[in-house]
Amino acid sequence: MTNLEIVKQKLYEDNASLVVLFKDGTCKKYYHRRVEDIVSILKKDKDALKGATIADKVIGKVAGSILTVAGVSEIYADVISEFAMPVLEEHSIKYEYKNKVDFIINNDKTGMCPMENKFKDEKDLNNIYNYFVK
């Protein structure tokens, strides 16, 4: 099994929101919404995700940008937004996805996620990263 297959399987088997296979081989599951778990990991150790393989339920531009700056090597997304894909491609992050959407929807399902909307045109990924991981 590849690293991407491992995290993908665990994402669905355990109904996690995020699965991280760290560079040292440790695999952990997380269950919070949005980018909360990613930010929490990076606030404890800014280098924790370098070389990691990630499976996440939702990858929008914000999550994609944070993970890119954090140095992940591969990402699987159950849902990925069209705003996230160019970020990953421009930085040679290998990614796979199940469903592609125009944008990440807000909690009320009435429009775009406020953070995706706020950063959709941001070119400097460090600005997005620093907004969340200060």
N, C-alpha and C positions, 0 to 999 in steps of 0.2 A: 504494500500500500504506500502511496506517496503521502507526503505531509499534508497536502491539500485534501486528499481523500480522507485522511484520519480526522482532521478538524471538521470537515463537512459532515462526516458520519456522526461525530459526537454532538454537533449542533442540533441535528434532528433527533438522535436517540434520546438525548437528555433535555430536549426542548429548551436549550440555553439560548441566550440572546447573543453571546459572544464566546468563542472558544479560541484560546491562544496556545499554540505549540511554540514554546520558547526555544531559543537557540540551544539551550542546554539539554533539551529533550523533555523538559517538564511540560505537561499539558494541563491547563486549568480551564474551568467553565465559569461563566459569569451570567448574571440574570437581570441586571438593571436595564432600563430603557435608554434609548438615544446613545450619546457618547459618554455617558457617566462612567462606565467601567474602564474605557480606554483612558479617559482623563485621570481617573483614580490610579491606575497602574503607572502612568507617566509622572504623576505628581510625587509618587513614592520613589521612582527611579527613572530618570529621563532616558536612560539607555536600555530599559527593560525589553523593549520591543524590537531592538536592532536584530535583524535576521530572523524574526519570528514569522510564523505562518498563522494567519487569522481566518476564522470563519465567523461571519456576522450576519444577523438577520437582515439588517438594513445598512447599506453604505451609500451615503449621499456625499456631496462635495465636502462638507465639514469633516466627516469621519475619514473619507479618502485622503484629505489634505493632512490631517493630524497623523494618520498612519504612515503617510509618505514621509513626512518630516521625521517621524519616529524611527524610520529605517526598516519597516517590515519588508519581507522578501516576497510574500505571496498572500493573496486575499481571495476568499470565496465569499460571495454575498448571495443571500436568498433573494434580496431585492437590491438593485443598484440603480442609481439615477444617472441620467445622461450628463449631468453636471460633474459627476465623479469620474466617469470613464476617461476623459482627456487628461485629468490630473494623473491618474495611474499610468496611462500610456506615455505621457511626456516624461515620466520618471522611471520608465521601464520596470514598473511593478507588475508582476504576473498576476492576472486575476481571472476568475471564472464567476459566473452568476447563473441563477435560475431564471429570474425575471428582470427585465429592464423597464424602467418607467421614465417618463419625461422629467419628473421631479419627485422629491420625497414629500408626502402629504402631511399636513398638520394633524394634531390629535383629534380635532373636530371633523376631519375629513371634508373640509370646506375649501381648501386651497393649499398653497405651498407651505411647507414647514418654515417657520420664521427664520431659523438659522440658515437653511438652504437659500432662502430669499435674500437674507442679509449678505451672504458671502458668494452668491452665484457668479458675480463678476470680478471677484478678488483674484488678482494674478499672483500675489506674493503669499505663498502657502505659509510662510513664517508668521504672517499677520493672523491667519486663522489659528494656527497652533498656539501662538502666544495669547490669544484672546481666551482660550480655554485652559491652557496648561501653565500659565504664568509661573 
